[in-house]
Amino acid sequence: MISPGERVAVAVSGGKDSVTLLHLLAELGEMKKFEVVAISIDEGIRGYRDRSIRVAKENTNSIGIEHVTGEFERYFGETLDGMVRLAKRKKMSLYPCTYCGVMRRYLLNKLAREVGATKLATAHNLDDEVQAIMLNYIRGDLSRLQRLGPVYFSREGFVPRIKPLREIPEKEVAVYALLRKFKVHLAKCPYATGIHTEIRDFLNGLEARHPNSKFMILRTFDSVKARLSLHSEEFETRSCKICGEPTSSDVCKSCKLLGELGLLRP
C-alpha cells in the first residue's frame, strides 16, 4: 500500500479506528521511511465533532505529526447542523449522512491533494467495509462496489485511497486502542440513522449466530470483484463547472447538494 518516500495523509476523526491507524502508520513510517500527515474534517456537529477534533489534535501533538483541519463552515458556508436545519425547512428527504458523506469525501480529497499526499489512508475496519458491501448490493450500485477494496487508484485529481485496517474487526481495533492506552473519542454521532444502522445491526446479529460471517462476506466480495469491472460504467474525469474539483459529471455532487440547499456562493 505504501512505498518509502511517500507522503501519506491519514483521515483522523479522533475515534478509536482513526487514532489507531494514525499511531500505526506513524510508527511504520519511521521504519519504512515515509511521511505521515493527519487530516481532520470538522463537519460542525455541536457537542460531538468539536470534542473529537480536540482528541485528534492531542494525538497528533503527542507524536509530532502535522495536522490539517477542514471545516464545513469555511468551505461550504454552513455547518452540517445548519445544513440539516435548512433541509428540514425546505422539506428535503435526504438523510444528514448523505450531506456529511459526500462533502467529507470531497474535503478529504481536496486537502490531501493540497498537502501533497501521494496516498489517503482511511480507517475503515472489517465491519465498515462489509457494511459498505452489503449497502451497495442492496442499492445495486456496481460503480461504488468497484471502488471498494484495500487500495483504490482513482483518476486524475483524486488521491489514491488505502484502507490498512480493512481486514481487522472493529472489536479488535477497540481492544488494541485500549491496550495501547490511546486517547480516543467514543461518542456516537447523533445523526447515525437510516439503512446504515439497520445493515450494521443485521450483520452484528449474523456474526453473533454464525462467527466469521463478516470475514467470509469480505472474501467472497474480493473474489468476485474482478468481474464487476466487466459491467461497471466507465466515466471521464472532468472539472466541476462551479468549484473546479474533479468529478464524473459537469457539476460535482457536493455542489449539487449545496445548490439544492441554497448555499452556493456567487
N, C-alpha and C positions, 0 to 999 in steps of 0.2 A: 504493500500500500504506500509506503514512504521510502524514499531513497536518500542517501546522505546529501547534504547541501540544500535540501528543500526547505521552504518556509510554510509551515502548516498552521492554518487558522483553526482553532478549536471553538465550537459553539458552546458557550458556558452560561447556563441559566442560574446556577447555584444549587441545583438539585443533586441528588446522590450520583446519578449517572454521569452528568457532565463534569462534576467535580472530580470524580474518579478518573474519567478519561483525561482530564487536564493533567492530573498528577502523573498518571501512567506515561503519557506522551512526553511530558517534561523530563521524566527520568530516562525514558528511552532515547529522547533527543540528545541527551548528554553522551550516551553510549554510541549512538549511531550517527552523530554529527548532523542533526537537522535542527532547525529553529522552530520554536512554538510561540504563537501569539494568540491571545484569547479575545473572542468577540462575544459580547452580550447584547441582546435585544431587549430594550425596555418598552414593552407594549403600552404601559401606562395602566396597569391594573392595581388600583389603590389597595393597600394592605396586603398585597401578595407579591407582585413583581418588585416593588421598591425594597422589600425585605430580602428577596432572593438575590437582587443585584448587589446588595451590601455583602452578602455571603460570598458571592463570586469575586468581588474585589478583595476581600480578606484573603481568599485562597491565592489569587494571582500575586498579591503583595507578599504573601508568605514565602513564595518560591521565586520571586523576582521575574515574573512573566509580564510582558507588555499586554495591556488590556484596553480594548476599544469598545465603546458602547454606542449603540444607535437607538435613538428614541423615536417612537411612532410620531409623537407630537412635533418633533423637529422636522422630520422628513415628510410627513403626511398632513401636518397641520391639525392633528387631533389624536388624542389617546384612544386606546381600544375602548375604554369605558365610555368616552364621548361618542365613538362610532356606534356602539351598541344603543345608546340613547337616541342617536339620530335615526338608526334603522327602525327602532320601535315607533318613533314619531311618523316615519314615512311608511310604516306598516310593511316593511320588507321582511321576507320569510327566512333569510339566511341565518344560520347559527353564528354566534360570535367566533367559534373555532374557524369558520371559513375566512373571515377577515383576518384573524390572527395568523392562520397558517400561510395564507397567500403572501401577506405583507412581511411576515417574519422571514420567509424564504427569500423574498425579494431583497431585504436589507442584509441578510447574511451573505448572499452572493455579492452584492454591491460592496459591502465593507471588506469582504475577503479579497476581492479584486483590488480595492483601493490600498490595502496594506501590503500588496504584492505577494499574497499567498499562492502557492502552487497546488495546494490541496485544502479542502474544507472538511474537517472531521466533525461528525456529529455523534452524539452518544446514544444512538438507537440500540437498545438491547434486544434480546431474543423476543421478549413479549411485544415490544413495539413493532418489530419487523413482521411478526406473524399477524398481528392485528392489522397492519397495513395490507398484507397479502389478502387476508380474508375480506377486508373492506373493498378492495378493488376487484376481487372475484364477484362480490355481490353487485357492485356497480357495473361490472363488465368492462372495466377500463383497462384495455390491453396496453395502451400507451404508458400509463402510470406503472402497471405491472412490469413493463420492460425496464423501467428506471430503477426498480428495487434490486438491491444487491449490495455486496460488500464494497464495491467500487463502481462509480458511475462517471465515465468520461463523457461529459456533455459537449455541446457545441461551443463555438466561439462566443466569448463573453460570459460563459458560465465556468466557474471554478470547479474542477473535478472534485466530487464528493466521496468520502470514505467513511465506513462505519466499523471501526475496530472492535466494538463490543457486540456486534450483531449476533453472535452465537452464545452469548452469556445470558442466562436467565436473570430477570430483574431481582429476584431474591438473592442471588449470589453476588450481584453488584452491591446490593444493600449491605450484606454481611461483610464484604471486603471493605467498604467505606467505613463501617463500624469498627472493624479490627484495626484499620489504619488510623482511626480517630480523626477522619477528615471532618471539617466543619461543613455541614450541608443544610439546605433548606428543605424541610419535609412537608410543608403545607400543600394542600390540593388546590388546583386552580378553580376559582369559583365559577368559571364558565364551562367546566368539563361536563358536558351533557351530550345527548343525542346518540346516534348509532355507534359512535366510537366506544362509548361506555358499555353499550349492550354487547358489542363484539368482545370487548375485554372480559366482561363477566361470563360470557358463554365459554370463552377459551379457558378461563381460570377454572370453571366448573369441569370442563372436559379434561384438563390436566390433572385435576384432583381425582377424578374417577379413573383416568387412563394415563398414568405417568408417561412422560416422554412424547406426548401428543404434539406439543408445540415444536419440538425439535424435528419431528418427522414431517410436520407440515412444511417447515422451512426446507428440509432436504428434498422433499417432493417438488416444491416450487423451483428450487435450484436446478433440479434435473430436467424440468420441462421448460425452463425459461428460454433456452436457446431457440425453441420452436416459436416462441412469441414473436421473435424478430421477423418471422415469415409473414405475420399477419398485422403487425403494428404499422401505423401510418408514419411515413417519413415527413418531416417538416423542415422548411428552410428557416434558418435563423435570421430575423430581421431586427431592426431597431425600432422601439416603440416611438410612434409619432409624437407622443406627449412628453415622455421623460427621457427617451433615448436608450433605455435599458434593453438588453436582448430579450426577444420574445418570438413566439411562433406565428404571431398574427400582427396586424397593423398597430394594435393597441394592447399593451400587456394587461394581465388580469388585475394587477394592483390598481392601475389607472382606471380600469373599467369599474371596479368597486368604488373607488374614490369618486368617480363621476356620478355614480348612482346615489352616493351619499351627499353630493353637492360640495365636495371638498377639494376639487381640482382647482389649483391656483392658475389665474390667467397668465 
